[in-house]
Amino acid sequence: MKNFSNSVKLLKRLTAFTLIELLVVISIIAILASLSLPAITGALARGQMTQTLSNMKQLHLVAQQIALDGSTTGDTNLAWPGDLPTASWAAWSGIVTNGYMTLADLAKMCSAPPITVSSNTVVTSVAGTTRALVAYQVSETNDSAVVIFSTSNFTNKASATAPVATGKPYGTKGFVVFRKGGDGTVLQNNQATNTNVVGGFTATLD
């Protein structure tokens, strides 16, 4: 019986972690976590940018419908953003929320982490600070490759300057552009100045 008791004690000692072994395991886990964090963060940002691209697609469909309604009815207040009597974000978003999209839906379309637009401010919101998207003064005569929407972190859009790290919503992780022709894409920071990839630009709608 004594031998059995000693064997049990020996087994317990053999199967237990020492403090050093525990610290080594914790250190290895911490190193692996730190190595995988950038990949996880990058994947999260790409997923968010894909959602933003989808939002731009919906806004583009609305812009097309508004222009189509204007050409059908002859109403000059229904046109591409750049053809409106007053080419401004407030004017265009006011038209959007007058029968084409609710305030809440437009606010959702214009939000991207960390910018959340409220229904109360979506018409007056400012790109880059309280709105995650920029709209451009695209007109009927513009080529299909001209950008109609981009994320606000794509600063100084007309001269195609690369995004800066502090730019919202995505900094230098990437940016999203959507063209008048109905195609959009998620781009990396190093593609910002390539107008063949990004597309042409008009003045902003702000």
Helices and strands as residue ranges (DSSP letters): H 2-15, H 19-73, G 81-83, H 89-96, H 103-109, E 133-135, E 147-151, G 157-159, E 175-179, E 184-187, G 189-191, H 195-198
